Amino acid sequence: MKHVSIVVRAEWDEEASVWVASSSDIDGLAVEADTLEALEPKVIAAITDLFELNGFTSDLPEIPVHIMAEQLVRIPNPSY
């Protein structure tokens, strides 16, 4: 597993009222938090743990992690 960078998708789960993060680049990543700010350190900690558990090695001094947030917001239609 050699990544130039890791893309993490963070989506708002309206039913559970939490942000949920996952990534196709890191098997097993599933983290949630009440706020986007609280999600970031949890994502970093989980990725670090998953690297260690999976024996990940890299010759890069740092591995960029892109946390891409998406939240759907609905507004009333004034012409409805």
C-alpha positions in Angstrom: 0.0 0.0 0.0 1.8 3.1 -1.2 -0.1 6.3 -1.2 1.0 9.8 -2.3 -2.0 11.1 -0.3 -5.1 9.8 1.4 -8.6 11.1 0.7 -11.1 10.8 3.5 -14.8 11.6 2.9 -16.7 13.2 5.7 -20.5 13.3 5.4 -23.2 14.6 7.7 -25.6 11.9 8.9 -28.7 13.9 9.6 -30.5 11.0 11.3 -27.7 10.3 13.8 -26.6 14.0 13.9 -22.9 13.1 13.5 -20.2 13.5 10.9 -19.1 10.2 9.5 -15.7 9.7 7.9 -14.6 6.9 5.6 -12.0 6.3 2.9 -11.4 3.9 0.1 -7.7 4.4 0.6 -7.6 3.0 4.1 -9.5 -0.3 4.7 -11.5 -0.2 8.0 -11.6 3.5 8.4 -15.0 4.4 10.0 -15.0 7.3 12.4 -17.8 9.6 13.7 -18.0 12.8 15.7 -20.5 15.5 16.6 -18.6 18.3 14.8 -16.2 18.5 11.9 -13.6 20.0 14.1 -13.8 17.0 16.5 -13.7 14.6 13.6 -10.2 15.5 12.3 -8.1 14.3 15.3 -10.2 11.1 15.4 -9.5 10.5 11.7 -5.8 11.1 12.1 -5.6 8.8 15.2 -7.6 6.0 13.4 -5.4 6.2 10.2 -2.2 6.0 12.4 -3.6 3.0 14.2 -4.7 1.3 10.9 -1.2 1.9 9.5 0.4 0.2 12.5 -2.2 -2.7 12.4 -1.7 -3.3 8.7 2.1 -3.0 8.7 2.1 0.1 6.5 5.5 1.4 5.5 6.4 4.4 3.5 9.6 6.3 2.6 7.7 9.6 2.7 8.4 11.9 5.7 4.7 12.9 5.8 1.6 11.5 4.2 -1.0 14.1 3.2 -4.6 13.4 4.4 -7.4 15.3 2.6 -10.6 15.4 4.6 -13.3 16.3 2.2 -16.6 17.4 3.9 -20.0 17.3 2.4 -23.2 18.4 4.0 -26.6 18.6 2.3 -28.7 21.5 3.4 -32.3 22.1 2.3 -34.1 25.4 2.3 -37.8 26.1 1.9 -38.9 26.8 -1.7 -40.5 30.2 -1.6 -42.7 29.5 -4.6 -44.0 26.2 -3.3 
